[in-house]
């Protein structure tokens, strides 16, 4: 069969129609990512519940505010940075990170009080590290403030 045959053109036309139909249909339904995260506005970015990052009156130019889980992930990165520069050892980092990961698991299971308890445990551990000189007051206070903001949001 050569490229210009009627059969090839028919297949191409049918393929184009099917592809166009799939695009139209998919744009009518939100995309669901792992963890029940949805893309409600079609930008292929996970949107927090009840967030329309395209509404300039609600989130003018800033997108949706980060969720508590995303904030906790940033703090985990901060702890990993402390480990990488040698401010804390791997055991200390693991103790902090496990508390944060357990808080994430609690949030994902809608166990907010349990998540708050785990985040308060993290704060207590940071205070112990400050008291024993493992980390500076400044570094500790920054981590505590970040975690307290998450607790306040929950």
Buried (B, 14 or more C-beta within 10 A) or exposed (E): EEEEEEEEEEEEEEEEEEEEEEEEEEEEEEBEEEEEBBBBBBEEBBBBEEBEBBEEEEBEEEBBEBBBBBBBBEBBEBBBEBBEEEBBEEEBBBBBBEBBBBBBBBBEEEBBEBBBBBBBBBBEBBEBBBEEEBBEEEBBBBBBEBBEEBBEEB
